[in-house]
Amino acid sequence: MIRDITLGQYYPTESVLHRLDPRVKLWGTLLYVMSLFLFQSFAGYIVASVFLVSLIIMSHVPVKFMLRGLKAVFVILAVTAVLNVFMTPGRVLVSFWKIKITIEGLRTAAFMVIRLVFLITGSSIMTLTTTPSDLTDGLEKGLGWLKIFRVPVHEIAMMMSIALTFIPVLLEETDRIMKAQQARGADFESGNIIRRAKALVPILVPLFVSAFRRANDLAIAMESRCYRGGEGRTKLNPLKYAMRDYAAHGVLLAYLAAIIAVAVIF
């Protein structure tokens, strides 16, 4: 399960999406996530599916690697589907005891699961095609106007960058601790969900100790290098828009127009 988490990981390859400005990908991801809540029809999901599949193809990231990240949230998807199936009122399809399955419930559950899958996959494309340093620069540059309201944009971008950078590190550390525990006879696979959850408790203590140690080492390293925030700092490679970035904005606007048209018509 730990190996299946792909959030925060960067997949190094050559593609159009990898070369895009991180600001385009950040705003594009935000727009795509918002668009998923603008429609309730099959036509809307078809448009969103075509757009998402096109992005996956252009990213050159293997589909198996991208879909592997969905295994980590399978329980959330399953719980969401079950709750919508049994708790949505409407025309009863199957009824037994006090439990009723409605046609509207099945439809809502299917749409909700698809929406969550699209949301997770669309967000993963951004992190898979953008390095943490580029994400930091993109956030700081794209949200620079918030400095007028005294929002610490650089610090927020730095915290998000550090969090994304440490996700793969902590996952690797967790995998190493689990292997060490298994070598001592620990069993994480057998038993019910509660038993397996209890078996994971001994992993949390060394994992938290390792995380705090890494955070302390990082703080000392930043302090020894006289890090004082973003004031007066310069960039080695300043972000600049290219023609492909303007073209990407055009594609995003066309997608948004299509989604709005579908939401209005259907």
Summary of the structure (lengths in Angstrom):
residues: 266
radius of gyration: 22.1
end to end distance: 39.6
largest distance: 68.3
contacts: 714
relative contact order: 0.15
helix: 72%
strand: 3%
